[in-house]
């Protein structure tokens, strides 16, 4: 991976991205911004390492955080401007930052999708029950940007205070725990109905586990993931898990 | 006080092809507010979306704006008559 990119077209000569380290994420970001000589509003931040994995109940403690900061591209800038205007009209005081992350669409050389992260106080109403409002906001924004049926990589993804990222972690954890249970008991397990993108997280999480096979069954919006064992019961310590994801300490308000 | 009509118009105008045909009116009804959205017939499909996906997204966004003021806001879509 190249450290930085030299560029000379259209813009003033200058680097398009810079990498920096710091003892905290914020420190790493401001160092990288300083190197490019730009403000946070002109940048999109890619977190390479938070230094340390976030532990439940603990604030994000970053030891040796590492980030790459990119000069914002036109597509991301347009998305952010549109989102800011929309949120202003909704009278939701908040701040929108651009983040790059996630996996690029499979089998393409597209860049990783642009993630717009909304931060502020009391944003539960933007999330809604299980992220319903957040998904609606994302659908509406992409429609307004004219990306609804464009290339997948062009769509923007919305997140509020990393709600989506946290929720994904929870679903992944749930998948691993249930897979262990299925292998122990040798009995299939049917999960509660979930959204397509959450089901996808489960399928992907367990794709490499030869001990289980996952499938989706039923019709939307009642479609559920079924985890099937591929062999006989392996036995093990008794089951204590209740079958529901634990709520993290900062799972957030739900409306 | 959030201007629900302005919000709805802002969203709708960026979705449709015929901006001038977008008409939005609000009407208080009991404890809730009804937002009547009218778009060109040719834009109906785009505004509604596959199995209502788009209009439901618009409704959810406007509803969320109302939540801040503990108000119920409903968006109704009507075609040109």
Interface residues (C-beta under 8 A of the other chain):
Chain A: X82 X85 X86 X89 X90 X91 X92 X125 X126 X128 X132 X133 X135 X136 X137 X139 X140 X143 X144 X145 X148 X255
Chain B: X2 X3 X6 X7 X10 X11 X14 X15 X49 X53 X54 X56 X57 X58 X59 X60 X61 X63 X64 X65 X67 X68
